[in-house]
Amino acid sequence: MSGGFLIAFEGLDQSGKQTQAERVQEFVLKRGGDCRLVSFPDYTTAIGGEISKALHGERDYGPDVMQLMYVANRYERRAEMTSWLEQETVLVCDRYRASSVAYGEAQGLDPVWLRDMQRYLPNTDLTILLDIAPETAVQRKAKGRDRYERDLALLSRVRESYRRQAAQEGWLTLNGERPRDDVSADVLNAVEKLLARP
């Protein structure tokens, strides 16, 4: 393996992103590589703390302000992420740039604007969409849902945006309704091919 790689997992909440991200890390470490996990939003930062308050009803921001904060939250980690990639680390993101496009577009924002403001963030080498139905997302998390997770119509539009984005090169769409081990087999096969690139 030469050079760093950035792998992003996208999809609705409860699609298995964190589980699969952790399995990729375990896979890379077993092969002797270095691997870091980053989850967005990162609630440990100043902007991330504000996002958390908004998601739980303590702030009332419009969709545009929310997406600006989500993007700014990624920029808070940009220098660190770039440094890791330069050190030939495999960086795995649980949500990344496509999330802002999907959720923002679902709320009527311009997807070109949402993509453009993120152009200085590190590019992904592989984006994996774990595709599940909105109803599945709700069934898998019955309690403690934030304001986005309670809106089935919104989640349907988010899923549609993800599927449109996944038609681009560098994406892999997997059926996230399947048992997690079946999903993992496909994920790790794709990761192995990526790591084998010269």
N, C-alpha and C positions, 0 to 999 in steps of 0.2 A: 504494500500500500504506500503510495506517495502522495503528499499533499493532504490538506484537510478537506472534509466533505461536510456539507450542511444538509441534513435530512429533516424535513418538516412533516409532522402529522397534522392533518386537518380533518374536520368533521364536526357533527353536532356533539353536544355534551353527552357523555355516557356511550360514545361510540368505541371506546377502548384505546384512545390515544395514549394515555399515560401508561397503561399496561404494555402496549406494544413498544413505546419509547424505551421503557425500562428493559424490555427483552432485547432490543437492539443494543443498548449499552452493555448488557451482559455478554452478548454475542461478540461485540468488538473487543471487549476487555479479555475475553477468553482467547482471542486470536492474537493477543499481545499489543493491541492498539490502545490509544488513549481516546476516551469518549466522555463528553460532557452533556448533561441534560439541562435544558432551559425550558421553563414553562411560562407561557404568556396568557393572561397578564401576570406580571411579577408583582405580587402584592407587597413585597418587602421594600419597594422603593417609595419615594414621596408621591410620585404620580400614581403608582399602583395602589397606594393607600386611598387615594381620592377615588379611583375607579371602584374599589371595593365598597366605599360608602355609597356611591351612586347606584351600584347594582343592588344594594340592600335598602334603598329608599331614603337614605340620609341626605342625598343631594338630588337636584332635579335639573339635569343637563339634557339638552337636545341631542339627537343622534349625531349631528356633526361634531359637537364638542366631545361626545363620548369617543368617536373614532379618532379624533385628534389626540385624545389622551392615550388611547390604545397604541397608536403609532409612536407617540412620544415615549411611552413606556418601553417600546422596543429600542428606540434610539438611546435610552438610558443605558442599555446593555451593549450597544454597538461596539464600543472600543474593546471591551472584554471579549466579545464574540469574534471580532476580527483578529485579535491577538491569538486566540485559541486556534483559529483556522490556519493562521500563519505558522503555528507550531505543529501542523499536521494532525490536529485533533479532529475526530469525528464529532460534530456538534449536532445534537438531536433536539429539535424544538417541538414541544407540545403546544400547538398553535403558532402561527407566524403571520406573514404578510397577507396571505389569502383570507384569513379570518376577517380582517377589516373590510376587504372587498365584499365578502359574502354577507356579513351582518349589515354593513353600511348600505350595500345595494338593496338588501331586503327592506331597508327602511327609507328607500327613495333617494339615497345619495348617489353621486356620479361615480361609477366604478373607475373611470379614467383618473379622476382626481384622487381617489383612494389608492390607486396603484402608484401614481406619480409621486405622491409625497413620501413614498417608501423607497424610492429608487436608490437612495444612498445607503440602505441597509444591505448587509451581505446577501448575495444571491443563493438560492437553494440549488443543490445538485439533484435532489429527488424530493418530490412532494407526494405523500401518500394520503389519499382520501379514504377514510374509513366510512363508508356510506351506510347509514341506517335511516329508517323512517322516523319522523318526528314522534310518532306514537311509541316507538321503541325507546326513544330517549326518555320520554315521560315515564314509561313503565319501569325503566331501570333506576330512576331516581324519583321516588314517590314523595320525599320530604326535602325541605330546605332548598327548593328551587328559587333561583333569582328571577328577576323580572323578564329576562329573555327566555329562560327555560319554561316559563308558564304559558308562553304565547305560541300555540300550535301553528297558526297561520303564518306567523313570522318565521318559525322554524322551517316550514315548507318552502318559503321563499329563499331562505338561507341555503337549504339543500339544493334548490335549483341553481343558485349562483355557483355553489361549489362544483356542481356537475358541469356547468358551462366552462368554468376555469380549468377543470380537469381534462378538457379536450386539448389543452396546450401540451407542447412537448415537455418532458421532464416530470409528468404526473403519472401516478399509478392509482387506479380506483379499485378498491377491494370491497367486497360485500361484508360489512361489519356485523351483519345479523348472525353470521356463522359462529361456531365455537371458537374461543380465542386461540386455541392451539392451531386450528386450521388457518386462521388469519395470520398467525405468527409464521407459519411455514411459508406463506406467500411473501410476507414482509421480509423475512430473513433471506429468502432466495433473491429478492430484488436488491437487498443491501449487499449481499455477497457479490453480485454482478457489478454493483457500483464500486466496491472496494477493489475489485480486480482491474479496474480501468488503469491503463498505463499512465 
